[in-house]
Amino acid sequence: MTTQPTPTRGDLDFTTAAQLPRIAAQRFGASLAIESDDVRLSFAELDAAVDDAAAALIAIGVDRGDRVALWAPNVGRWIVAALAIARAGGVIVPINTRYKAREAAYILDRAGARVLFTVNGFLGTNYVEALEALGGERPRLEQVVVLAGSTPPGALSWADLLSLATPAARAALGGREDGVGADDVADILFTSGTTGATKGVVATHAQNLRVFREWAETVGLEAGDRYLVVAPFFHTFGYKAGWLAALMMGATVLPQAVFDADAVLRRIGPDRVSVLPGPPALYQSLLMRDDLTNFELSSLRLAVTGAAVIPVELIHQMRERLGFRTIVTAYGLTECTGVATMCRPGDAAERVATTSGRAIRDVEVIVADRDARELPRGEAGEILVRGYNVTAGYLDDPDATREAVDQEGWLHTGDVGIMDEDGYLRITDRIKDMFIVGGFNAYPAEIENALLACPGIAQAAVIGTPDARLGEVGVAFVVSHGNGTSEDAVIAWARDNMANFKVPRRVVFVAELPRNASGKVQKFRLRELLEAQTAR
């Protein structure tokens, strides 16, 4: 494999996601860009497919700056649709496929999405019917396009959409594409905060391309690599560090709709998978298999992980049993375009496992005190990030923006860390109480607010606790009222009303929640209570 001689800065090389497929087609031509069940496209064919879909979007009225949502699993058409949105001058709004209809509807309304791309039949869910059953009006939503599965009345199939690309729309396409600027908004990714309110993080084309060209160069992603993207496309890891980075570098994208250890293992050999990023839980699931020697794994070359504390032994096992030659860890938030620090190829296993690397080029990362003053190396404090990767703000939420990014441009991450003399960062705690379930961010305040709608619950507080398989899982402490309720009933209700990674794995009933003088729940005391119960 050879690395394509492109400039380091992706924003200067590609300018926008609208132009990315054209430039990639010129460089990689007949090489395979996407190989999936629904599409198999070379880079040249991908560019043409994006033209067709972008012209169709223009024909149905998508204008510059319009928001277009994608609520679908990892399929090839997701990529084509996203690039077409960019080429038509629109803004991509990904929605978590694990969300229930009510959660998705909130994002559609908050973003003011005019068009929704979705699927029917994924994991037995009919997304369109679920939205319709919810009732209520989606005031801005004008059209639903089904990427795969049955197409209900009023929606368009993918073929129906493409058939609407009029000559006039095709003629307008060039001007629309040229009108997209590097500093225009490319996407809005919704992430939940400690207040429980979901917030839309705004990112530009320049930020995405620059950060993930840097990411790809650092990890060593190469033209000709075959990249199995298990991380969901609605997440930065699957979207920007996934197919976007792959297309910039000339790698082939192999979408994986659902993570299943057996399915992944069976794909690696026949699909010649060389790149397989994911959270630690992914590799732990593979390593738990006692039949690994039955699978052909020799093509594996590159792993990129993060999102949780990683045992040193896991890094050793990934090299010895899975055969990865390069393993890199990273740290970042959606608010800093997904990446702030990275380990480098060649770092020792202990460093890869115990740190999240050092700052990427042209980005500042410090550990600071409460007054945002940098602390000496080795002291714990809040991690602050400043640079081109930091978001310009949350969608229509200036107060939350001012709270997150100070006047000096520092993003206050809410994470506590320690930086060593070499600038490598170790994450030690989370100020915001967020915990990570199998690579998915879970926010206690959001879960707590949802649980208060459960019959029989008067008060709720949620904490994360270590889990051997998923890294962390939620435990809910509940004060019941009336006739009360049971642990099974609460968990069953949660499964019906929230994404599965948010569902508490355990419910502890208490007479009252421990609070301080100002009325805030003392979560350290909940952890002590849980530890005492576990020790019995």
Buried (B, 14 or more C-beta within 10 A) or exposed (E): EEBEEBEEBBBBBBBBBBBBBBBBBEBBBEBBBBBBEBBEBBBBBBBEBBBBBBBBBBBBEBEEEBBBBBBBBBBBBBBBBBBBBBBBBBBBBBBBBBBBBBBBBBBBBBBBBBBBBBBBEBEEBBBBEBBBEEEEEBEBBBBBBBBBBEBEEEBBBBEEBBEBBBEEBBEBBEEBBEEBBBEBBBBBBBBBBBBBBBBBBBBBBBBBBBBBBBBBBBBBBBBBBBBBBBBBBBBBBBBBBBBBBBBBBBBBBBBBBEBEBEEBBBBBBEBBBBBBBBBBBBBBBBBEBEEBEEBEBEBBBBBBBBBBBBEBEBBBBBBEBBBBEBBBBBBBBBBBBBBBBBBBBEBEBEBBBBBBBBBBEEBBBBBBEEEBEBBEEEEBBBBBBBBBBBBEBBBEBEEBBEEBBEEEEBBBBBBBBBBBEEBBBBBBEBEBBBBBBBBBBBBBBBBBBBBEEBEBBEBBBBBBBEBEEBBBBBBBBBBBEEEBBEBEBBBEBBEEBBBEBBBBBBBBBBEEBBEEEEEEBEBEBBBEBBEEEEEE
